[in-house]
Amino acid sequence: MRHGMMRGLMTGMIVGGMAATMFGVMNWQTERRWNQQIRRTGRWLTRKTDEIARKL
């Protein structure tokens, strides 16, 4: 009984750790995508501002 319970706890810890790791990786990738989009938008705004400033 005790051996089976320990095995179950260890399996649960491993599966839980893997799930938490995957969740963290997915969040990190999503956040990275958002940051890249924000950077792209910032570069675009900078270019447009420079173009307008040159015309003036």
C-alpha positions as CSV (number, residue, x, y, z in Angstrom):
1,M,0.0,0.0,0.0
2,R,2.7,2.4,1.0
3,H,4.9,1.7,-2.0
4,G,2.0,2.3,-4.4
5,M,1.1,5.6,-2.8
6,M,4.7,6.8,-3.1
7,R,4.8,5.7,-6.7
8,G,1.6,7.6,-7.3
9,L,2.9,10.8,-5.6
10,M,6.2,10.6,-7.6
11,T,4.2,10.2,-10.9
12,G,1.9,13.1,-10.0
13,M,4.9,15.3,-9.2
14,I,6.6,14.5,-12.5
15,V,3.4,15.0,-14.6
16,G,2.6,18.2,-12.7
17,G,6.1,19.5,-13.2
18,M,5.9,18.7,-16.9
19,A,2.5,20.5,-17.2
20,A,3.8,23.5,-15.4
21,T,6.9,23.7,-17.6
22,M,4.8,23.4,-20.8
23,F,2.4,26.1,-19.5
24,G,5.4,28.4,-18.8
25,V,6.9,27.8,-22.2
26,M,3.6,28.5,-23.9
27,N,3.2,31.8,-21.9
28,W,6.8,32.8,-22.7
29,Q,6.3,32.2,-26.4
30,T,3.0,34.2,-26.4
31,E,4.7,37.0,-24.5
32,R,7.6,37.0,-27.0
33,R,5.2,37.3,-29.9
34,W,3.5,40.3,-28.2
35,N,6.9,41.9,-27.6
36,Q,7.9,41.4,-31.2
37,Q,4.7,42.9,-32.5
38,I,5.1,45.9,-30.2
39,R,8.7,46.4,-31.4
40,R,7.5,46.2,-35.1
41,T,4.8,48.8,-34.4
42,G,7.3,51.0,-32.7
43,R,9.7,50.8,-35.6
44,W,6.9,51.6,-38.0
45,L,5.8,54.7,-36.0
46,T,9.4,55.9,-35.9
47,R,9.8,55.6,-39.6
48,K,6.5,57.4,-40.2
49,T,7.5,60.2,-37.8
50,D,10.8,60.6,-39.5
51,E,9.2,60.8,-42.9
52,I,6.8,63.5,-41.7
53,A,9.6,65.4,-40.0
54,R,11.6,65.4,-43.3
55,K,8.6,66.8,-45.2
56,L,8.3,69.7,-42.9
